[in-house]
Amino acid sequence: MLITTEMAVGSHAWFFRRGDAFILPEPGGNASDAALPDADDLGWIELGTIDDWEDTIEDEEEKAVWTPVPGHLVKKRVITTKQGLGIKLTSSQLTPLAIELFYRTAEKLDQDSFQFDPLSGVPRDGWLKIQRYSEQDALVLAADLYVQLKVTGGMKGGGGNLIAPEFKATLLYSGLSTMAMGTPPAE
């Protein structure tokens, strides 16, 4: 249940690449739009400390339906024919995943990676797990979303500034994508 009040909300996020193997839930498999790994699977990759986030409705198209009253047309209804969800997450940490996504490597980078080929891959699809908490550490929003994830906005450093990768997730269709508000009710 979500209580309506003013609150500060902190966000946490993890990514699981399409095609990567998971063992939970059993019997395991490979992540895809039809296979969501369990939250406890060790294949989830943390995006780093999330300093800033924003969810937006994107690519929305609407069609107006008009009706005569009596001799001029008045808008009767608006039908949404297309809609998308975008999520931006800015981190204060430069992770191997951020480098992989920005430079679009075909290689799957981790803490042991050294060399990679830039622009040898395309933006990655996979599962984005989001958990957002209030300043009282109460769960406000949880999501498992099948997305295309990339790092946008460039990699800029110098001038004493921290590199702050901006992850951009675009929701892709999966019947397994879900979001929840607040803490689940007690059973």
ROMAR-432379 format. One record per residue: residue number from 1; residue in three letters; x, y, z of N, C-alpha, C in turn. Coordinates in nm, 3 decimals, decimal comma, padded with zeros to 5 digits, always signed. Atoms other than C-alpha are relative to their C-alpha. Example, Ala and Ser with C-alpha at 12.3 -4.5 7.8 and 13.67 -1.06 7.14 Angstrom:
! ROMAR-432379
1 Ala +00,089 -00,119 +00,000 +01,230 -00,450 +00,780 +00,090 +00,120 +00,000
2 Ser -00,082 -00,119 -00,006 +01,367 -00,106 +00,714 -00,077 +00,109 +00,073
***
This chain:
! ROMAR-432379
1 Met +00,084 -00,117 +00,000 +00,000 +00,000 +00,000 +00,089 +00,124 +00,000
2 Leu -00,075 -00,124 +00,009 +00,129 +00,346 -00,090 -00,077 +00,109 +00,074
3 Ile +00,061 -00,110 -00,074 +00,059 +00,630 +00,149 +00,033 +00,129 -00,074
4 Thr -00,020 -00,123 +00,073 +00,011 +00,965 -00,022 +00,053 +00,107 +00,095
5 Thr -00,063 -00,104 -00,080 +00,248 +01,221 +00,130 +00,122 +00,052 -00,075
6 Glu -00,123 -00,051 +00,059 +00,553 +01,430 +00,047 +00,113 -00,095 +00,040
7 Met -00,112 +00,088 -00,034 +00,868 +01,221 +00,026 +00,114 +00,020 -00,098
8 Ala -00,117 +00,010 +00,086 +01,218 +01,203 -00,108 +00,014 -00,147 -00,036
9 Val -00,006 +00,139 +00,045 +01,274 +00,889 -00,313 +00,136 -00,029 -00,061
10 Gly -00,125 +00,047 +00,054 +01,602 +00,711 -00,376 -00,023 -00,121 -00,087
11 Ser +00,021 +00,107 +00,097 +01,636 +00,468 -00,666 +00,120 -00,093 -00,006
12 His -00,102 +00,103 +00,020 +01,831 +00,144 -00,709 -00,038 -00,074 -00,128
13 Ala +00,031 +00,065 +00,127 +01,863 -00,039 -01,041 +00,105 -00,105 -00,034
14 Trp -00,084 +00,110 +00,045 +02,004 -00,364 -01,182 -00,044 -00,039 -00,141
15 Phe +00,029 +00,041 +00,137 +02,024 -00,505 -01,536 +00,042 -00,146 -00,019
16 Phe -00,030 +00,139 +00,037 +02,017 -00,863 -01,670 -00,010 -00,007 -00,152
17 Arg -00,004 +00,000 +00,146 +02,124 -00,896 -02,034 -00,083 -00,113 -00,061
18 Arg +00,067 +00,105 +00,079 +01,908 -01,083 -02,285 +00,104 -00,102 -00,043
19 Gly -00,090 +00,107 +00,041 +02,069 -01,418 -02,354 +00,091 -00,051 +00,111
20 Asp -00,083 +00,047 -00,111 +02,262 -01,439 -02,025 -00,072 -00,111 +00,075
21 Ala +00,057 +00,114 -00,071 +02,210 -01,762 -01,834 -00,038 +00,038 +00,142
22 Phe +00,039 -00,014 -00,141 +02,022 -01,768 -01,504 -00,030 -00,139 +00,056
23 Ile +00,029 +00,128 -00,065 +01,975 -02,048 -01,250 -00,125 +00,008 +00,086
24 Leu +00,122 -00,019 -00,078 +01,683 -01,899 -01,057 -00,098 +00,082 -00,081
25 Pro +00,058 +00,119 -00,061 +01,401 -01,976 -01,090 +00,045 -00,127 -00,072
26 Glu -00,036 +00,129 +00,058 +01,478 -02,341 -01,147 -00,101 -00,039 -00,105
27 Pro -00,127 +00,065 +00,027 +01,539 -02,507 -01,385 +00,103 +00,092 -00,064
28 Gly -00,092 -00,092 +00,063 +01,710 -02,193 -01,512 -00,033 +00,020 -00,147
29 Gly +00,020 -00,027 +00,142 +01,743 -02,074 -01,870 +00,080 +00,120 -00,041
30 Asn -00,066 -00,121 +00,049 +01,844 -01,767 -02,065 -00,101 +00,113 +00,001
31 Ala +00,088 -00,116 -00,010 +01,698 -01,423 -02,007 -00,051 +00,041 -00,137
32 Ser +00,062 -00,047 +00,123 +01,456 -01,306 -02,275 -00,129 +00,071 +00,037
33 Asp +00,128 -00,066 -00,030 +01,128 -01,119 -02,307 -00,101 -00,099 +00,057
34 Ala +00,090 +00,103 -00,052 +00,964 -01,451 -02,212 +00,058 -00,073 +00,122
35 Ala -00,066 +00,066 -00,113 +01,206 -01,547 -01,930 +00,064 +00,105 +00,090
36 Leu -00,047 -00,099 -00,098 +01,257 -01,322 -01,626 +00,077 -00,071 +00,111
37 Pro -00,076 +00,061 -00,110 +01,537 -01,421 -01,387 -00,055 +00,044 +00,136
38 Asp +00,044 -00,029 -00,136 +01,455 -01,434 -01,015 +00,087 +00,113 +00,058
39 Ala -00,072 -00,112 -00,063 +01,556 -01,134 -00,803 +00,126 -00,047 +00,072
40 Asp -00,115 +00,052 -00,074 +01,801 -01,357 -00,611 +00,107 -00,061 -00,089
41 Asp -00,101 +00,055 +00,091 +01,986 -01,477 -00,923 +00,124 +00,089 +00,002
42 Leu -00,126 -00,075 -00,008 +02,353 -01,375 -00,921 +00,039 +00,073 -00,128
43 Gly -00,032 -00,063 +00,128 +02,344 -01,253 -01,285 -00,040 +00,146 -00,011
44 Trp +00,039 -00,141 +00,004 +02,192 -00,914 -01,202 +00,122 +00,089 +00,018
45 Ile -00,113 -00,093 -00,004 +02,438 -00,626 -01,261 -00,051 +00,135 +00,051
46 Glu +00,042 -00,129 -00,055 +02,403 -00,314 -01,046 +00,049 +00,113 -00,090
47 Leu -00,037 -00,114 +00,085 +02,402 +00,012 -01,242 +00,091 +00,098 +00,073
48 Gly -00,080 -00,092 -00,080 +02,587 +00,190 -00,959 -00,092 +00,086 +00,084
49 Thr +00,081 -00,090 -00,082 +02,472 +00,459 -00,720 -00,081 +00,091 -00,091
50 Ile +00,089 -00,082 +00,084 +02,171 +00,630 -00,879 -00,020 +00,134 +00,070
51 Asp +00,010 -00,134 -00,057 +02,193 +01,004 -00,816 -00,123 +00,075 -00,048
52 Asp +00,110 -00,074 +00,061 +01,912 +01,118 -01,043 -00,078 -00,097 -00,088
53 Trp +00,082 +00,087 +00,085 +01,620 +00,950 -01,219 -00,123 +00,075 -00,047
54 Glu +00,122 -00,060 +00,055 +01,323 +01,039 -01,435 -00,070 -00,102 -00,089
55 Asp +00,083 +00,083 +00,085 +01,039 +00,839 -01,588 -00,083 +00,092 -00,089
56 Thr +00,078 -00,084 +00,092 +00,867 +00,983 -01,897 -00,082 -00,085 -00,095
57 Ile +00,078 +00,060 +00,108 +00,592 +00,892 -02,141 +00,058 +00,053 -00,130
58 Glu -00,066 -00,038 +00,126 +00,743 +00,893 -02,491 -00,077 -00,054 -00,119
59 Asp +00,053 +00,048 +00,128 +00,642 +00,849 -02,853 -00,151 -00,013 +00,001
60 Glu +00,145 +00,007 -00,010 +00,279 +00,917 -02,769 -00,066 +00,060 -00,124
61 Glu +00,080 -00,051 +00,110 +00,039 +00,955 -03,058 -00,146 -00,012 +00,037
62 Glu +00,143 -00,003 -00,033 -00,324 +01,051 -03,020 -00,079 +00,037 -00,125
63 Lys +00,092 -00,034 +00,109 -00,616 +01,071 -03,259 -00,126 +00,056 +00,063
64 Ala +00,122 -00,064 -00,050 -00,905 +01,306 -03,195 -00,122 -00,053 -00,074
65 Val +00,129 +00,038 +00,057 -01,263 +01,196 -03,253 -00,090 +00,123 +00,015
66 Trp +00,080 -00,123 +00,001 -01,491 +01,485 -03,349 -00,147 -00,033 -00,021
67 Thr +00,144 +00,018 +00,018 -01,868 +01,519 -03,333 -00,063 +00,136 -00,031
68 Pro +00,065 -00,128 +00,031 -02,100 +01,787 -03,481 -00,094 +00,042 +00,113
69 Val +00,087 -00,054 -00,105 -02,275 +02,014 -03,227 -00,047 +00,138 -00,042
70 Pro +00,064 +00,079 +00,104 -02,500 +02,101 -03,423 +00,070 +00,018 -00,133
71 Gly -00,057 -00,020 +00,133 -02,313 +02,256 -03,714 +00,151 +00,011 +00,000
72 His -00,146 -00,007 -00,004 -01,953 +02,277 -03,595 +00,053 -00,124 +00,075
73 Leu -00,058 +00,119 -00,061 -01,719 +02,004 -03,480 +00,063 +00,033 +00,134
74 Val -00,056 -00,012 -00,134 -01,627 +01,961 -03,114 +00,069 -00,132 +00,033
75 Lys -00,073 +00,122 -00,036 -01,372 +01,718 -02,978 -00,084 -00,082 +00,097
76 Lys +00,082 +00,089 -00,082 -01,564 +01,422 -02,837 +00,087 -00,092 +00,086
77 Arg -00,082 +00,100 -00,066 -01,282 +01,190 -02,743 +00,140 +00,004 -00,058
78 Val -00,136 +00,014 +00,049 -00,908 +01,138 -02,772 +00,042 -00,144 +00,023
79 Ile -00,042 +00,139 -00,008 -00,778 +00,791 -02,849 +00,152 -00,005 -00,014
80 Thr -00,145 +00,019 +00,006 -00,416 +00,707 -02,771 +00,028 -00,124 -00,083
81 Thr -00,028 +00,111 +00,090 -00,283 +00,491 -03,052 +00,142 -00,056 +00,018
82 Lys -00,137 +00,045 -00,025 +00,086 +00,468 -02,952 +00,049 +00,065 +00,129
83 Gln -00,060 -00,058 -00,120 +00,274 +00,515 -02,626 +00,121 -00,081 +00,041
84 Gly -00,121 +00,065 -00,047 +00,611 +00,436 -02,478 +00,038 +00,054 +00,137
85 Leu -00,050 -00,041 -00,130 +00,784 +00,456 -02,141 +00,151 +00,008 -00,007
86 Gly -00,144 -00,019 -00,005 +01,133 +00,596 -02,100 +00,043 +00,022 +00,144
87 Ile -00,054 -00,016 -00,134 +01,347 +00,583 -01,787 +00,145 +00,044 -00,012
88 Lys -00,139 -00,046 -00,005 +01,665 +00,784 -01,727 +00,050 -00,018 +00,142
89 Leu -00,064 +00,024 -00,129 +01,898 +00,685 -01,446 +00,143 +00,051 -00,010
90 Thr -00,136 -00,054 +00,002 +02,213 +00,887 -01,376 +00,076 -00,053 +00,120
91 Ser -00,082 +00,059 -00,105 +02,488 +00,720 -01,177 +00,126 +00,084 +00,021
92 Ser -00,126 -00,070 -00,027 +02,792 +00,872 -01,008 +00,118 -00,097 -00,008
93 Gln -00,106 +00,099 +00,009 +02,990 +00,554 -01,072 +00,016 -00,047 -00,144
94 Leu -00,030 +00,054 +00,133 +03,160 +00,443 -01,392 +00,024 -00,149 +00,017
95 Thr -00,007 +00,145 -00,014 +03,098 +00,069 -01,409 +00,036 -00,065 -00,133
96 Pro -00,024 +00,071 +00,126 +03,202 -00,193 -01,666 -00,126 -00,004 -00,088
97 Leu +00,122 +00,001 +00,079 +02,835 -00,211 -01,772 -00,022 +00,134 -00,070
98 Ala +00,015 -00,132 +00,063 +02,826 +00,166 -01,836 +00,094 +00,014 -00,120
99 Ile -00,096 -00,005 +00,111 +03,138 +00,137 -02,054 -00,048 -00,088 -00,114
100 Glu +00,052 +00,093 +00,101 +02,991 -00,165 -02,237 -00,115 +00,062 -00,078
101 Leu +00,118 -00,056 +00,065 +02,665 +00,016 -02,309 +00,032 +00,125 -00,080
102 Phe -00,033 -00,123 +00,073 +02,816 +00,350 -02,407 +00,079 -00,030 -00,127
103 Tyr -00,085 +00,029 +00,115 +03,085 +00,209 -02,637 -00,055 -00,111 -00,088
104 Arg +00,073 +00,101 +00,078 +02,841 -00,059 -02,763 +00,091 -00,115 -00,042
105 Thr -00,089 +00,112 +00,026 +03,082 -00,346 -02,731 -00,080 -00,127 -00,022
106 Ala +00,060 +00,133 +00,012 +02,996 -00,695 -02,847 +00,038 -00,083 +00,123
107 Glu -00,046 +00,070 -00,119 +03,195 -00,814 -02,544 -00,086 +00,040 +00,120
108 Lys +00,071 -00,026 -00,126 +03,015 -00,843 -02,211 +00,107 +00,031 +00,104
109 Leu -00,107 -00,044 -00,089 +03,237 -00,641 -01,978 -00,034 -00,024 +00,146
110 Asp +00,014 +00,011 -00,145 +03,294 -00,707 -01,609 +00,128 +00,053 +00,063
111 Gln -00,115 -00,056 -00,070 +03,551 -00,614 -01,344 +00,133 -00,062 -00,044
112 Asp -00,122 +00,064 +00,047 +03,804 -00,856 -01,499 +00,033 +00,033 -00,146
113 Ser -00,021 -00,032 +00,142 +03,773 -00,715 -01,854 +00,115 +00,098 -00,015
114 Phe -00,111 -00,091 +00,028 +04,067 -00,534 -02,014 -00,021 +00,069 -00,134
115 Gln +00,008 -00,058 +00,134 +04,036 -00,482 -02,389 -00,136 -00,033 -00,061
116 Phe +00,128 +00,023 +00,068 +03,721 -00,442 -02,598 +00,000 +00,076 -00,132
117 Asp +00,012 -00,063 +00,131 +03,615 -00,339 -02,948 -00,119 +00,095 +00,001
118 Pro +00,112 -00,095 +00,000 +03,407 -00,017 -02,957 -00,085 -00,015 -00,126
119 Leu +00,098 +00,005 +00,109 +03,097 -00,011 -03,178 -00,005 -00,135 -00,070
120 Ser +00,008 +00,135 +00,057 +03,116 -00,386 -03,231 -00,135 -00,066 +00,032
121 Gly +00,132 +00,051 -00,035 +02,765 -00,433 -03,089 -00,105 +00,108 -00,016
122 Val +00,113 -00,094 +00,005 +02,428 -00,263 -03,069 -00,054 +00,016 +00,141
123 Pro +00,058 -00,012 -00,135 +02,226 -00,138 -02,769 -00,060 -00,132 +00,046
124 Arg +00,042 +00,129 -00,056 +02,138 -00,427 -02,540 -00,143 +00,003 +00,050
125 Asp +00,130 +00,024 -00,060 +01,796 -00,561 -02,449 +00,021 -00,085 +00,125
126 Gly -00,006 +00,084 -00,119 +01,728 -00,721 -02,114 -00,098 +00,050 +00,105
127 Trp +00,090 -00,033 -00,111 +01,557 -00,690 -01,779 +00,060 +00,108 +00,088
128 Leu -00,038 -00,107 -00,092 +01,576 -00,373 -01,570 -00,082 -00,017 +00,127
129 Lys +00,065 +00,010 -00,130 +01,496 -00,416 -01,202 +00,021 +00,133 +00,071
130 Ile -00,005 -00,129 -00,070 +01,413 -00,093 -01,019 -00,067 -00,015 +00,135
131 Gln +00,062 -00,011 -00,132 +01,347 -00,040 -00,650 +00,022 +00,143 +00,048
132 Arg -00,007 -00,137 -00,048 +01,267 +00,304 -00,514 -00,055 +00,006 +00,143
133 Tyr +00,032 -00,005 -00,142 +01,255 +00,383 -00,143 -00,015 +00,144 +00,048
134 Ser +00,016 -00,131 -00,062 +01,137 +00,677 +00,067 +00,116 +00,026 +00,095
135 Glu -00,104 -00,035 -00,097 +01,363 +00,860 +00,312 -00,018 -00,079 +00,130
136 Gln +00,025 +00,086 -00,116 +01,205 +00,630 +00,575 +00,032 -00,147 -00,032
137 Asp -00,037 +00,135 +00,046 +01,339 +00,324 +00,383 -00,121 -00,089 -00,029
138 Ala +00,119 +00,076 +00,040 +00,986 +00,219 +00,283 +00,000 -00,014 -00,152
139 Leu +00,007 +00,023 +00,144 +00,951 +00,062 -00,062 -00,116 +00,080 -00,058
140 Val +00,101 -00,084 +00,063 +00,764 +00,310 -00,282 -00,042 -00,058 -00,134
141 Leu +00,029 +00,054 +00,133 +00,790 +00,149 -00,626 +00,101 -00,108 -00,033
142 Ala -00,088 +00,109 +00,046 +00,930 -00,177 -00,761 -00,041 -00,034 -00,143
143 Ala +00,030 +00,030 +00,140 +00,958 -00,276 -01,126 +00,094 -00,106 -00,054
144 Asp -00,077 +00,091 +00,085 +01,075 -00,559 -01,348 -00,047 +00,032 -00,141
145 Leu +00,039 -00,048 +00,132 +01,077 -00,418 -01,701 +00,097 -00,052 -00,106
146 Tyr -00,083 +00,041 +00,113 +01,200 -00,561 -02,030 +00,028 +00,125 -00,084
147 Val -00,038 -00,128 +00,059 +01,394 -00,276 -02,192 +00,114 -00,014 -00,099
148 Gln -00,126 -00,022 +00,068 +01,654 -00,163 -02,439 +00,074 +00,100 +00,088
149 Leu -00,076 -00,086 -00,089 +01,929 -00,007 -02,225 +00,126 +00,048 -00,070
150 Lys -00,123 -00,057 +00,053 +02,203 +00,226 -02,340 +00,044 +00,116 +00,089
151 Val -00,049 -00,118 -00,070 +02,418 +00,505 -02,201 +00,003 +00,113 -00,101
152 Thr +00,011 -00,114 +00,090 +02,342 +00,842 -02,359 +00,068 +00,122 +00,061
153 Gly -00,051 -00,127 -00,052 +02,471 +01,197 -02,324 +00,151 +00,011 -00,002
154 Gly -00,145 -00,008 +00,009 +02,837 +01,118 -02,384 +00,070 -00,037 +00,129
155 Met -00,086 +00,023 -00,116 +03,123 +01,037 -02,150 +00,088 +00,122 +00,011
156 Lys -00,072 -00,126 -00,014 +03,255 +01,368 -02,026 +00,066 +00,005 +00,136
157 Gly -00,075 -00,013 -00,124 +03,523 +01,424 -01,765 +00,085 +00,125 -00,004
158 Gly -00,088 -00,115 -00,008 +03,778 +01,680 -01,660 -00,062 +00,112 +00,081
159 Gly +00,050 -00,116 -00,074 +03,745 +02,010 -01,480 -00,038 -00,034 +00,144
160 Gly +00,034 +00,039 -00,137 +03,725 +01,828 -01,148 -00,136 -00,065 +00,012
161 Asn +00,132 +00,061 -00,004 +03,388 +01,680 -01,245 +00,009 -00,152 -00,002
162 Leu +00,010 +00,145 +00,005 +03,288 +01,320 -01,190 -00,066 -00,043 -00,131
163 Ile +00,071 +00,058 +00,114 +03,192 +01,105 -01,486 -00,132 -00,053 +00,053
164 Ala +00,134 +00,039 -00,047 +02,818 +01,051 -01,451 -00,077 -00,063 -00,115
165 Pro +00,073 +00,065 +00,109 +02,682 +00,792 -01,697 -00,150 +00,015 +00,016
166 Glu +00,146 -00,009 +00,000 +02,318 +00,849 -01,790 -00,053 -00,121 -00,077
167 Phe +00,061 +00,118 +00,061 +02,142 +00,519 -01,855 -00,137 +00,040 -00,053
168 Lys +00,130 -00,026 +00,061 +01,842 +00,541 -02,089 -00,064 -00,134 -00,032
169 Ala +00,074 +00,124 +00,024 +01,592 +00,255 -02,078 -00,127 +00,033 -00,076
170 Thr +00,124 -00,012 +00,076 +01,313 +00,223 -02,333 -00,077 -00,130 +00,019
171 Leu +00,080 +00,118 -00,025 +01,034 -00,016 -02,236 -00,033 -00,071 -00,132
172 Leu +00,036 +00,086 +00,112 +00,991 -00,303 -02,483 -00,110 -00,094 +00,049
173 Tyr +00,111 +00,083 -00,046 +00,689 -00,531 -02,479 +00,047 -00,135 +00,055
174 Ser -00,008 +00,135 -00,057 +00,694 -00,833 -02,251 -00,120 -00,015 +00,093
175 Gly +00,111 +00,029 -00,089 +00,395 -00,987 -02,080 +00,044 -00,021 +00,144
176 Leu -00,052 +00,018 -00,136 +00,622 -01,037 -01,778 +00,038 +00,131 +00,067
177 Ser -00,032 -00,130 -00,061 +00,696 -00,666 -01,726 -00,108 +00,038 +00,100
178 Thr +00,095 -00,037 -00,103 +00,535 -00,539 -01,409 +00,058 +00,108 +00,090
179 Met -00,037 -00,100 -00,099 +00,540 -00,255 -01,157 -00,094 -00,014 +00,119
180 Ala +00,082 +00,006 -00,122 +00,413 -00,234 -00,800 +00,027 +00,124 +00,084
181 Met -00,012 -00,115 -00,089 +00,347 +00,053 -00,561 +00,005 -00,048 +00,144
182 Gly -00,003 +00,025 -00,143 +00,449 +00,033 -00,198 +00,042 -00,142 +00,036
183 Thr -00,035 +00,131 -00,054 +00,510 -00,269 +00,019 -00,114 -00,097 -00,025
184 Pro +00,108 +00,096 +00,024 +00,317 -00,585 -00,072 -00,083 -00,021 +00,127
185 Pro +00,083 +00,024 -00,118 +00,019 -00,647 +00,158 +00,036 -00,134 +00,066
186 Ala -00,026 +00,123 -00,073 +00,066 -00,910 +00,429 -00,103 -00,106 -00,040
187 Glu +00,091 +00,108 +00,040 -00,082 -01,248 +00,340 -00,070 -00,060 +00,120
***
